[in-house]
């Protein structure tokens, strides 16, 4: 296997890690309006991800940086062609981080309500746009012979990509509801399980349709295996949450995300961005990659740094592993 193939796999792994971890962050943000009944319950939900949300976003930064260094032409075409949706995602991530930190800085109800609205919308919008973006990458976009995107924003809003956006929204929200049931106690935990069950059924219908469409259009034997794993894991996650096995449900919903993202990357390879104008103009792991020397240096750096990051992040989750509830909110009585 060539180094550019290795880095294609590593970038896929980084996106899997990002969607697995940031997926339940987005889900919790959406659930602050769908699940929480009052301000105290919103604080409980936000506190479930409070110690980890910023660490989860490191996976996005690493995926973007790895793409820039390993496949500069892919990075350039992607970020120029998808400039507006990616800018919207970036703004949402900035505002969401500020909202988490600023919400409790003042006691006024209007102040806190506005930041809660911000948390909801800046979680929902990226959850949709990531699905739209990856749907377009897999489907193919208008790339010319100079490796430049020549389409416009409205070309990105096609039925396949929109379905992909609905899948990521419902899947992340389901993942977040399962996480909420795993991390909370009391009435909110019970309602989180019921919400997860309903969301799981909706997700199953949308995800199955999207994956069948993908497999029929772009798939092969490897992507079919990934699709089967995703479907089985999602069904298992729904069954597990129904009988109250939240830990199993969370693990299986994570496997669903991992297998679904793996399926998308398997349908891409050896392309990284297919051209819908001419197949020969597609960006591939070969014509979009950096020099072998650059990839070699990156591989050594990643081999040293990645275990450290994984150990630190695992330690963080272990430290903040306990469940919380409304009784743990200091001023709940007020």
C-alpha positions as CSV (number, residue, x, y, z in Angstrom):
1,X,0.0,0.0,0.0
2,X,1.4,3.4,-1.0
3,X,1.6,6.2,1.5
4,X,-1.1,8.2,-0.2
5,X,-3.4,5.2,0.2
6,X,-2.5,5.0,3.9
7,X,-3.3,8.7,4.4
8,X,-6.6,8.3,2.6
9,X,-7.5,5.6,5.2
10,X,-6.2,7.8,8.1
11,X,-8.3,10.7,7.0
12,X,-11.3,8.4,6.8
13,X,-10.5,7.3,10.4
14,X,-10.3,10.9,11.5
15,X,-13.7,11.7,10.1
16,X,-15.1,8.6,11.7
17,X,-13.7,9.7,15.0
18,X,-15.1,13.2,14.5
19,X,-18.6,12.2,13.6
20,X,-18.7,9.6,16.4
21,X,-17.7,12.1,19.1
22,X,-19.0,15.4,17.7
23,X,-22.1,13.6,16.6
24,X,-23.5,13.2,20.1
25,X,-22.4,16.8,20.9
26,X,-24.6,18.0,18.0
27,X,-27.4,15.7,19.2
28,X,-27.3,17.0,22.7
29,X,-27.4,20.6,21.3
30,X,-30.6,19.7,19.3
31,X,-32.1,17.9,22.3
32,X,-31.8,21.0,24.5
33,X,-35.1,22.0,22.8
34,X,-36.6,18.6,22.0
35,X,-35.9,16.9,25.3
36,X,-35.3,19.4,28.1
37,X,-38.4,20.8,29.8
38,X,-36.9,23.6,31.7
39,X,-33.7,25.6,32.2
40,X,-32.3,23.1,34.8
41,X,-32.7,20.2,32.5
42,X,-31.0,22.2,29.7
43,X,-28.1,22.7,32.1
44,X,-28.0,18.9,32.8
45,X,-27.8,18.1,29.0
46,X,-25.1,20.8,28.4
47,X,-23.1,19.5,31.4
48,X,-23.1,16.0,29.9
49,X,-20.8,17.2,27.1
50,X,-19.3,20.2,29.0
51,X,-15.9,18.6,29.7
52,X,-15.5,16.9,26.3
53,X,-17.0,18.9,23.5
54,X,-13.9,21.0,22.8
55,X,-11.7,17.9,22.7
56,X,-14.1,16.3,20.3
57,X,-13.6,19.1,17.8
58,X,-9.9,18.4,17.7
59,X,-10.7,15.5,15.4
60,X,-12.1,18.0,12.9
61,X,-9.0,20.2,13.1
62,X,-6.8,17.2,12.6
63,X,-8.9,15.9,9.7
64,X,-8.7,19.3,8.0
65,X,-5.0,19.7,8.7
66,X,-4.2,16.2,7.4
67,X,-6.2,16.8,4.2
68,X,-4.3,20.1,3.6
69,X,-0.9,18.4,4.1
70,X,-1.5,15.0,2.5
71,X,-3.9,16.0,-0.4
72,X,-3.5,19.8,-1.0
73,X,-5.4,19.7,-4.3
74,X,-8.3,18.0,-2.6
75,X,-8.2,20.5,0.2
76,X,-8.1,23.5,-2.3
77,X,-10.9,22.2,-4.4
78,X,-13.1,21.2,-1.5
79,X,-12.7,24.5,0.4
80,X,-13.1,26.7,-2.6
81,X,-16.1,24.8,-4.0
82,X,-17.8,24.3,-0.7
83,X,-16.8,27.7,0.6
84,X,-20.2,28.9,1.7
85,X,-21.5,25.8,3.5
86,X,-18.1,25.2,5.2
87,X,-18.0,28.9,6.3
88,X,-21.5,28.5,7.8
89,X,-20.3,25.4,9.7
90,X,-17.2,27.2,10.9
91,X,-19.3,30.2,12.1
92,X,-21.7,27.8,13.9
93,X,-18.9,26.0,15.6
94,X,-17.4,29.3,16.8
95,X,-20.8,30.6,18.1
96,X,-21.6,27.3,19.7
97,X,-18.4,27.3,21.7
98,X,-19.0,30.9,22.8
99,X,-22.6,29.9,23.8
100,X,-21.4,27.1,26.0
101,X,-19.0,29.4,27.8
102,X,-21.1,32.6,28.0
103,X,-24.6,31.2,28.7
104,X,-24.1,31.1,32.5
105,X,-22.0,34.3,32.8
106,X,-25.1,36.4,33.5
107,X,-28.3,35.5,35.4
108,X,-30.8,37.4,33.2
109,X,-33.4,35.1,31.6
110,X,-33.2,36.8,28.2
111,X,-29.4,36.4,28.1
112,X,-29.5,32.7,28.9
113,X,-32.4,32.1,26.5
114,X,-30.6,33.7,23.6
115,X,-27.5,31.6,24.1
116,X,-29.7,28.5,24.4
117,X,-31.2,29.3,21.0
118,X,-27.7,29.7,19.7
119,X,-26.7,26.2,21.0
120,X,-29.7,24.6,19.4
121,X,-29.3,26.2,15.9
122,X,-25.5,25.9,15.8
123,X,-25.8,22.2,16.6
124,X,-28.7,21.6,14.1
125,X,-27.2,23.4,11.1
126,X,-23.8,21.7,11.0
127,X,-25.4,18.4,11.6
128,X,-27.3,18.9,8.4
129,X,-24.6,20.5,6.4
130,X,-22.0,17.8,7.0
131,X,-24.4,15.3,5.5
132,X,-25.0,17.6,2.5
133,X,-21.2,18.1,2.0
134,X,-20.3,14.4,2.1
135,X,-23.3,13.5,0.0
136,X,-22.0,15.9,-2.7
137,X,-18.4,14.5,-2.4
138,X,-19.6,11.0,-3.0
139,X,-22.1,11.9,-5.7
140,X,-19.5,14.0,-7.6
141,X,-19.4,17.7,-8.3
142,X,-18.5,20.0,-11.2
143,X,-14.7,19.8,-11.4
144,X,-13.0,20.9,-14.6
145,X,-9.7,19.8,-16.1
146,X,-7.8,22.3,-13.9
147,X,-9.0,20.7,-10.7
148,X,-11.3,23.6,-10.0
149,X,-14.9,23.6,-8.9
150,X,-17.0,25.3,-11.5
151,X,-20.5,24.8,-10.1
152,X,-22.4,27.1,-7.7
153,X,-24.0,26.8,-4.3
154,X,-27.4,25.6,-5.6
155,X,-25.7,22.7,-7.4
156,X,-25.0,21.3,-3.9
157,X,-28.7,21.2,-2.9
158,X,-29.6,18.1,-4.9
159,X,-32.0,15.4,-3.6
160,X,-29.2,12.9,-2.7
161,X,-27.2,15.4,-0.7
162,X,-30.3,16.7,1.1
163,X,-31.2,13.2,2.0
164,X,-27.7,12.8,3.3
165,X,-28.2,15.9,5.5
166,X,-31.4,14.5,7.0
167,X,-29.6,11.3,7.7
168,X,-26.8,13.0,9.6
169,X,-29.2,15.2,11.5
170,X,-31.4,12.3,12.7
171,X,-28.5,9.9,13.3
172,X,-26.5,12.5,15.3
173,X,-29.6,13.4,17.3
174,X,-30.4,9.7,18.0
175,X,-26.7,9.2,19.0
176,X,-27.1,12.2,21.3
177,X,-30.3,10.9,22.9
178,X,-28.6,7.6,23.6
179,X,-25.7,9.5,25.1
180,X,-28.1,11.5,27.3
181,X,-29.7,8.4,28.6
182,X,-26.2,7.0,29.3
183,X,-25.1,10.1,31.2
184,X,-28.2,11.2,33.2
185,X,-30.3,9.9,36.0
186,X,-34.0,10.4,36.9
187,X,-36.9,11.4,34.7
188,X,-34.7,13.0,32.0
189,X,-33.0,9.6,31.6
190,X,-36.3,7.9,31.0
191,X,-37.4,10.5,28.5
192,X,-34.1,10.4,26.7
193,X,-34.6,6.6,26.2
194,X,-38.1,7.2,24.8
195,X,-36.9,10.0,22.5
196,X,-34.0,7.8,21.3
197,X,-36.3,5.0,20.4
198,X,-38.5,7.3,18.3
199,X,-35.5,8.9,16.7
200,X,-34.0,5.6,16.0
201,X,-36.9,4.4,13.9
202,X,-36.9,7.6,11.8
203,X,-33.1,7.4,11.4
204,X,-33.4,3.7,10.3
205,X,-35.8,4.6,7.5
206,X,-33.8,7.6,6.2
207,X,-30.4,5.9,6.6
208,X,-31.5,2.7,4.8
209,X,-32.8,4.7,1.9
210,X,-29.6,6.8,1.7
211,X,-27.3,3.8,1.9
212,X,-29.3,1.8,-0.7
213,X,-29.1,4.7,-3.0
214,X,-25.3,5.1,-2.4
215,X,-24.7,1.3,-2.9
216,X,-26.8,1.2,-6.1
217,X,-25.1,4.2,-7.6
218,X,-21.4,3.9,-6.4
219,X,-21.0,0.8,-4.3
220,X,-19.0,-2.5,-4.6
221,X,-18.6,-5.5,-2.4
222,X,-16.6,-3.7,0.3
223,X,-19.1,-0.9,0.6
224,X,-21.9,-3.5,0.8
225,X,-20.2,-5.1,3.8
226,X,-19.9,-1.7,5.5
227,X,-23.6,-1.0,4.7
228,X,-24.7,-4.3,6.3
229,X,-22.6,-3.6,9.4
230,X,-24.2,-0.1,9.7
231,X,-27.8,-1.5,9.3
232,X,-27.3,-4.3,11.8
233,X,-25.6,-2.0,14.3
234,X,-28.4,0.6,14.0
235,X,-31.1,-2.1,14.5
236,X,-29.1,-3.4,17.5
237,X,-28.8,0.1,18.9
238,X,-32.6,0.6,18.7
239,X,-33.2,-2.8,20.3
240,X,-30.7,-2.1,23.1
241,X,-32.2,1.3,24.0
242,X,-35.7,-0.3,24.0
243,X,-34.6,-2.8,26.8
244,X,-32.6,-0.2,28.7
245,X,-29.1,-1.3,27.7
246,X,-27.8,2.2,27.2
247,X,-24.1,1.3,27.1
248,X,-24.7,-1.3,24.4
249,X,-26.9,1.1,22.5
250,X,-24.3,3.9,22.5
251,X,-21.6,1.5,21.3
252,X,-23.8,0.2,18.5
253,X,-24.9,3.7,17.4
254,X,-21.2,4.6,17.3
255,X,-20.5,1.6,15.2
256,X,-23.4,2.7,12.9
257,X,-21.7,6.0,12.4
258,X,-18.3,4.5,11.8
259,X,-19.6,1.9,9.3
260,X,-21.7,4.5,7.4
261,X,-18.8,6.9,7.1
262,X,-16.5,4.0,6.1
263,X,-19.0,3.1,3.4
264,X,-18.8,6.6,1.9
265,X,-15.1,6.5,1.8
266,X,-15.1,3.0,0.3
267,X,-17.3,4.2,-2.5
268,X,-15.0,7.1,-3.1
269,X,-11.6,5.3,-3.3
270,X,-9.4,5.7,-5.3
271,X,-11.2,9.1,-5.9
272,X,-11.2,11.8,-3.3
273,X,-13.6,14.1,-5.2
274,X,-15.2,12.7,-8.3
275,X,-16.0,15.0,-11.2
276,X,-19.5,14.9,-12.6
277,X,-18.3,16.6,-15.8
278,X,-15.7,14.1,-16.8
279,X,-14.5,11.1,-14.9
280,X,-10.9,11.7,-16.1
281,X,-11.0,15.1,-14.3
282,X,-11.7,13.5,-10.9
283,X,-9.3,14.1,-8.0
284,X,-7.7,10.9,-6.9
285,X,-5.4,9.7,-4.2
286,X,-2.6,9.9,-6.8
287,X,-3.1,13.1,-8.6
288,X,-4.2,15.1,-5.5
289,X,-1.5,14.0,-3.0
290,X,1.6,15.6,-1.7
291,X,5.1,14.3,-2.4
292,X,6.2,10.9,-0.9
293,X,8.7,12.7,1.3
294,X,6.0,14.9,2.8
295,X,3.7,11.9,3.5
296,X,6.7,10.1,5.1
297,X,7.3,12.9,7.5
298,X,3.6,13.2,8.3
299,X,3.4,9.4,9.0
300,X,6.2,9.6,11.6
301,X,4.7,12.6,13.3
302,X,1.2,11.0,13.4
303,X,2.7,7.8,14.8
304,X,4.2,9.7,17.7
305,X,1.4,12.2,18.4
306,X,-1.7,10.1,17.9
307,X,-1.3,7.7,20.8
308,X,-0.7,10.6,23.2
309,X,-4.0,12.3,22.0
310,X,-5.9,9.1,22.3
311,X,-4.6,8.4,25.8
312,X,-5.4,12.0,27.0
313,X,-8.9,12.0,25.5
314,X,-9.7,8.5,27.0
315,X,-8.5,9.7,30.4
316,X,-10.8,12.7,30.1
317,X,-13.8,10.5,29.4
318,X,-12.9,8.2,32.3
319,X,-12.6,11.2,34.8
320,X,-16.0,12.5,33.8
321,X,-17.8,9.1,33.4
322,X,-20.4,9.5,36.1
323,X,-24.1,10.3,35.5
324,X,-25.6,13.6,36.4
325,X,-29.2,14.8,37.1
326,X,-31.1,17.8,38.2
327,X,-30.2,17.2,41.8
328,X,-26.5,17.9,40.9
329,X,-27.3,21.4,39.6
330,X,-26.3,23.6,42.5
331,X,-29.0,26.2,42.2
332,X,-31.8,23.9,41.0
333,X,-34.0,24.9,43.9
334,X,-33.9,28.5,42.7
